[in-house]
Amino acid sequence: MQKDRVGITFSYWSFRNKQSHIISKGIHDYFSFDGPIMIDSGAYSALNSGVKICIEEYSAFLTELTNSIQEKDIIVSLDVIGEAEKSVRNWEYLQEKIDYPILPVLHYPESEIRYPSKNYIGLGGMVPSFKINQTGSVYSIASWIAQLITFKKNKYHGFGVGSPFHQIAFNALYSVDWIGWRRNAAVCSCYTPNGSAYIHEARKKKKKGKGLRHR
């Protein structure tokens, strides 16, 4: 998440079977978390499972959820990996349907010309380049990010680049996320651009006379 805040990323795809419960409780109460929540479609995970997320279904979920969303939360558009124009159309669709700002997403190595009016943009499609024997490299990613920032001076969120091994890109990004938080779950910590940070302070405080709720 943002450099001076630590939050969690919610995947619509991962929690698609719990939609009604999340909507009825509100997303912050469902996770017992007061910090910022990034609401992502999970399109990358869905694609790896051979499934495409329906924009109408994602939009309907977000519409129901907006009553519980806080100002610090972020809603990510439904990007279509490898199909830039469809990504743009999905963003435009959600902008029209949802009464809340929608974060557009670029995929490496696309140009941000498609979102000229936005000053906060997500950057995706980078994870394969961080893997050994894959096309591209961390250096080509860093060069791409540097070019975007040099010419546009916008804020960027890096999807999947929260690892301490990706420090080369950290200083240029406004916010990041990383699935590697699972490795640190035992101590409730995650990596940020400023080093390891703890998230337990953002947990909702236990009400007097009531125990912790279990799900």
C-alpha positions in Angstrom: 0.0 0.0 0.0 1.0 3.7 0.3 4.5 4.3 1.7 3.4 5.7 5.0 0.5 3.4 5.5 0.1 -0.4 5.5 -3.1 -1.9 4.3 -4.5 -5.1 2.8 -5.5 -6.0 -0.7 -8.9 -7.7 -1.2 -9.4 -10.0 -4.3 -12.9 -10.2 -5.7 -12.0 -13.4 -7.4 -10.7 -15.0 -4.3 -13.8 -14.1 -2.2 -16.4 -14.4 -4.9 -18.3 -17.1 -3.0 -18.6 -14.9 0.1 -19.9 -11.8 -1.6 -23.3 -11.6 0.2 -21.6 -12.0 3.6 -19.1 -9.3 2.8 -21.7 -6.9 1.5 -24.0 -7.5 4.5 -21.2 -6.9 7.1 -19.3 -4.3 5.2 -15.8 -5.0 4.0 -14.0 -3.4 7.0 -16.1 -5.3 9.6 -15.7 -8.5 7.6 -11.9 -8.3 7.9 -11.9 -6.5 11.3 -9.6 -4.0 9.7 -9.7 -0.2 10.0 -6.8 0.5 7.7 -6.9 1.2 3.9 -8.2 -1.7 1.8 -7.4 -2.0 -1.9 -10.3 -3.7 -3.6 -8.9 -5.6 -6.6 -10.7 -7.7 -9.2 -8.2 -10.6 -9.0 -8.1 -10.8 -12.8 -4.6 -12.2 -12.9 -5.5 -15.1 -10.5 -8.7 -15.7 -12.5 -6.8 -15.8 -15.8 -4.4 -18.4 -14.3 -7.4 -20.5 -13.5 -8.7 -20.2 -17.1 -11.6 -17.9 -16.2 -12.5 -14.4 -17.1 -14.3 -12.1 -14.7 -17.6 -10.6 -15.9 -17.5 -6.8 -15.8 -21.2 -6.6 -15.0 -20.9 -8.9 -12.0 -17.8 -7.1 -10.7 -19.7 -3.8 -11.1 -22.8 -5.1 -9.3 -20.6 -6.2 -6.4 -18.8 -2.9 -6.1 -22.2 -1.0 -6.2 -23.4 -3.0 -3.3 -20.2 -2.5 -1.4 -19.8 1.2 -1.7 -21.8 1.9 1.4 -19.1 0.4 3.5 -16.1 1.7 1.6 -14.0 4.4 3.4 -12.3 7.4 1.8 -8.9 5.8 2.2 -9.9 2.7 0.3 -9.0 2.1 -3.4 -11.1 0.4 -6.0 -9.2 -1.1 -8.9 -10.6 -1.5 -12.4 -11.1 -4.8 -14.1 -8.1 -5.0 -16.4 -7.9 -7.5 -19.3 -4.4 -8.8 -19.5 -3.0 -8.5 -23.0 -6.0 -6.5 -24.3 -5.4 -2.8 -23.6 -8.5 -1.5 -25.2 -10.8 -3.8 -23.3 -9.1 -2.6 -20.1 -9.9 1.0 -21.0 -13.5 0.1 -21.8 -13.9 -1.7 -18.5 -12.5 1.3 -16.6 -14.9 3.7 -18.5 -17.8 1.3 -17.7 -17.0 1.3 -13.9 -16.4 5.0 -13.9 -19.9 5.4 -15.1 -21.6 2.8 -12.9 -19.7 3.3 -9.6 -20.0 6.5 -7.5 -16.4 6.2 -6.4 -13.0 6.8 -8.1 -11.7 3.8 -10.0 -8.0 3.1 -10.3 -7.0 2.3 -14.0 -4.3 -0.2 -14.7 -1.5 -0.3 -17.3 0.3 -3.5 -18.2 4.0 -3.5 -18.9 5.2 -2.1 -21.3 2.1 -0.1 -22.3 1.9 3.7 -22.4 -0.3 5.6 -20.0 -1.6 7.8 -22.9 -4.9 5.9 -22.5 -5.5 7.5 -19.1 -4.4 11.1 -19.6 -6.7 12.6 -16.9 -5.7 10.3 -14.1 -2.9 11.1 -11.6 -2.9 7.7 -9.8 -2.5 4.7 -12.0 -1.8 1.0 -11.3 1.0 -0.9 -13.0 0.5 -4.6 -13.7 1.9 -7.3 -15.9 5.3 -7.0 -14.2 5.5 -10.2 -12.2 6.5 -12.6 -15.0 9.6 -10.4 -15.7 10.7 -10.9 -12.1 10.9 -14.6 -12.6 14.0 -16.5 -13.8 14.1 -17.4 -17.5 11.1 -15.2 -18.4 10.9 -12.4 -20.9 12.1 -9.0 -19.5 13.9 -8.4 -16.2 13.7 -6.2 -13.1 15.9 -3.7 -14.9 13.6 -3.4 -17.9 10.7 -2.9 -15.4 12.6 -0.2 -13.6 13.4 1.5 -16.8 9.7 1.5 -17.8 8.6 2.9 -14.5 11.3 5.6 -14.7 10.2 6.7 -18.1 6.6 7.0 -16.9 7.5 9.1 -13.9 9.9 11.3 -15.9 7.4 12.3 -18.5 4.1 12.3 -16.5 5.0 12.8 -12.8 1.9 10.8 -11.8 1.5 8.5 -8.8 1.8 4.8 -9.5 0.8 1.6 -7.7 2.9 -1.4 -8.4 1.0 -4.7 -8.4 3.1 -7.6 -7.1 6.3 -5.6 -6.4 6.3 -5.4 -2.7 9.2 -7.8 -2.2 12.4 -6.5 -0.5 14.1 -7.8 -3.6 12.4 -5.2 -5.7 13.8 -2.2 -4.0 15.0 -0.9 -7.3 11.5 0.1 -8.2 10.2 1.1 -4.7 11.4 4.7 -4.5 9.7 5.5 -7.8 6.3 4.0 -6.8 3.7 5.7 -4.6 2.3 2.4 -3.4 2.9 -1.4 -3.8 1.4 -4.7 -2.9 2.8 -8.2 -2.6 1.3 -11.6 -2.0 4.4 -12.5 0.0 2.7 -11.1 3.1 1.6 -14.7 3.7 5.2 -15.6 4.5 5.1 -13.1 7.3 1.6 -13.7 8.6 2.9 -15.3 11.8 4.4 -12.0 13.0 1.7 -9.8 11.3 4.4 -8.0 9.3 4.8 -7.0 5.7 7.4 -5.3 3.6 7.0 -1.6 2.7 9.3 0.8 0.9 10.6 1.9 4.3 11.3 -1.6 5.5 9.3 -4.2 7.4 6.1 -2.8 9.0 3.4 -4.2 11.2 -0.3 -4.2 10.5 -1.8 -5.2 13.8 -2.3 -1.5 14.9 -4.9 -1.2 12.2 -7.0 -4.1 13.4 -10.3 -3.2 14.9 -10.2 -2.9 18.7 -12.2 -5.5 20.7 -15.4 -4.1 22.1 -15.8 -4.2 25.9 -17.6 -7.4 27.1 -17.2 -9.1 23.8 -14.7 -11.6 22.7 -13.0 -11.9 19.3 -15.3 -13.0 16.5 -14.3 -16.1 14.6 -15.3 -16.9 11.1 
